[in-house]
Amino acid sequence: MQEGLRERKKRQTRQRISEVAIGLFVERGFENVTIAEVASAAEVSVNTVYNYFESKEDLVLPQEEASPQRLADIVRQRRPGESAAGAVLARLREEVRGRERRVGLSAGFGSVLEMMRAAPTLSARLEDLGRQMTDALTVVLAEETDAPEYDLLPRVVAWHIGCLHALVMTEIGRRTAAGEHPDAIAEAVLELLDIVESLLGERVLGYAVREERPCSE
């Protein structure tokens, strides 16, 4: 569906507010900038900022990019014949190859990462986000495999996938902080994904394979 004029203006306003806020946070520190100052710099009202972002942290970690449902959504959207771990591996490779902001490979992310690490509330939110992703993925895996309530396997597989995701993000962050070029980081992370996949056992790689849809007659 084609984006309408109103939707485009809203998206552009949201993007401008976020970019202005992150610029101020990087320059002065997350905790040293108020919402009022963000609004003034973006030339909007404080209420407008809150209309687009529920909290100050959302200006840096918007829900669409830092959702607790991220891993669960990837698994829900996997193709027939694809396992849960396979779907996450494929998505991560796609995002790394695309140098996507979601995985921290966009230009200028190094300074943003340093700002986030220096802000206790953002660091705590990132840590809690990882736990929520694993919890949400556990629920999806249990539902899709009809696992009984006492079965720990969905949680164990979700933990492996969550650790895989965390490892990739940590490696990108480490290399970004060291000043490596995004292209070099992407190449290294793709190699890392290959290594991880080769080490994961069949029990994880073959878990929760989506059944092929029957051909319509």
N, C-alpha and C positions, 0 to 999 in steps of 0.2 A: 504493500500500500504506500502510495506517495505521501511524503511528509507535507502537511498543510502549513500555511504561513504562520499560524498561531503556534503550532508545535515547534516549528523551526526557531521562532523568536524565543520561545521558552528555553529550548535547548541551548541557544546561543547565550542567553542571559545566565543560565546555570553554569555554562562553561566559563564565561568571563568571570563570574564571581569566584569560582574555584581557582582559576589561574591567578587572579589578583591575590587571593588569600594565600595560596602556596608561595607566591613570590614574596609576600610580606613575612610569612613564617620562616622562609629560608634566610631572608635578610636579617630578621630581628629575633628569631626564636619563636616557637609555637606559643609558649606561655606568656610572651611579652606583647602579643597582639590581641586586641579585643575584637569582638564581632562588629562593634560600632566603627572601628577603624577599617575593617574589611569593607563594610557597607559604604563608607565615605570614599574609599579608594576606588571602589567599583561603581560609584555614582548610583547607588540604589539605597533604599531604606533598610533599616535593621529588620523590619518585618519581612521584607522581600527576601533577605538572606535566609531567614528561618522558614519561609515558605518553600524554599528549595532544599535546605539542609536542616535536619532536625537538631543537630548538635555541631559544635565547633570541630569535633573530630571528623565528622562527615565531610567537611571541606577537604580533608586530606584523604580519607578513606571512604569514598561514597559507597553506598550499599550495593550499587550495580557492579562495582569493581572489587568489593571486599565483603561479599555476601557469605553468611554461614552456610548457605545452601550451594555454594560453588561446586564442591565435589559431588554432592548428591544430584545436582542438576546435570552435570556431565554424564553421570551414570544413567540417569533417567533418559537421556537423549541418545544413548549409545545405539549403534546400528545392530540389526539382526546378525547373529554370529559373533558379536563382539562381547568380550568379558568386561567386568567392571574396571579392573586394573588396566586392561588394554585400552579402554576408552579414555581413561585419565592420561595414560602415556601418550596416546595419539593427540589429545588436546594440548598437552604441554609442549609437544614437539611443534605443533601448529603455531602456538602463541610465541614460542621462542624464535622460530623461523620468521615470523611476522614482526619481530622486535616490538611486541605489544607492550603498552603501558601496564597492562594487567600483571605482567611478570617483571616489571621494572626495567625493561630494556629500551625505554624511550629516552630521547636526548635530555640531559640535565637531571636524570634521576639520582645521580650520585649525591648531589647537594640536598635533594629532598630526603633521601634515605638518612643522611647524617642528621638532618633536622628531626626526623621521626624518632631516631634512636635517642636523641637528647631530651625528648619529651616523655616523661613517665606515663602519662595517660595514653599516649599513642602506642608506646611499647607494650603496655598492659593490654590494650585493645587488640593488638596483633597476636599476642600470646593466647588471649581468650578466643580469638577468632579461629585459631587452629583447632582448639578443643571443640568448638561448636561445629566446625566442618566435619570432624570425625564422628561426633555424635549424630549429626544429621545423616551422614552416609551410612552409619550403622543401621538406622531405622529403615532406610531405603533397601539396603541389602537384605535385611531380615524379612521385609515385606515381599520382595521380589523372589526370594528363594523359599518362601513359606516356612521359614525356620521357626521352630517352637520357641517359646519365651525363654526357656532355660539354655538355649543353644548359644554358646559364646563365639562360634565361628564368625558370624557377621561382624562382631566387634573386632575380632583379631584381624580379619581381612581389611576392615575399615582403618584400623590402626596402621597396617602396612602401607596402605594407599596414602593415608594422611602423612606418614613419615616421609614417603616419597615426595609428596608435594612440598613439605617443609624443607627437605634437603635441597630441592631445586631452588626454592626461594632464598634459602640461606646462602647457597653457592653464588647465586646472582648478586645478592647483597654484599658478600665478601669481596667478590671481584670488582663490583662497582665501587665500593669504598676504596679499593686499591688503585682505582683510576684506570682500569682496563677499558678498552674500547668496546662498545656494545657488540660489534661483529665478532670480536675475539671471545667475548663472554658467551655469546650464542653458540659458537662452535664448541666451546668447552662443555657447555651444559648439554648440548645434543649428545656429546660423547658420554657424559655422565648418565644420561637417560638410557643409552645403550648398555652401559655397564650394569645399571640397576636392573634393567629388564633381564639381562643374562643371569643375574643372581637370584631373582625372585623364583621361588619354586612353582611347579605346575599347579599346586593347590591354590595359590593366590592368582596366578595368571589365568587359570582356567575356571575361576569362580564366578558364578552369576553370569554365564553366557546367555545373551538374549536369544531366544529361540527364533529360528527362521519363520517368517510368515508364510503360511500356506498359499500357494498360487490360487487365484480365483478361477473358478471353472467357467 
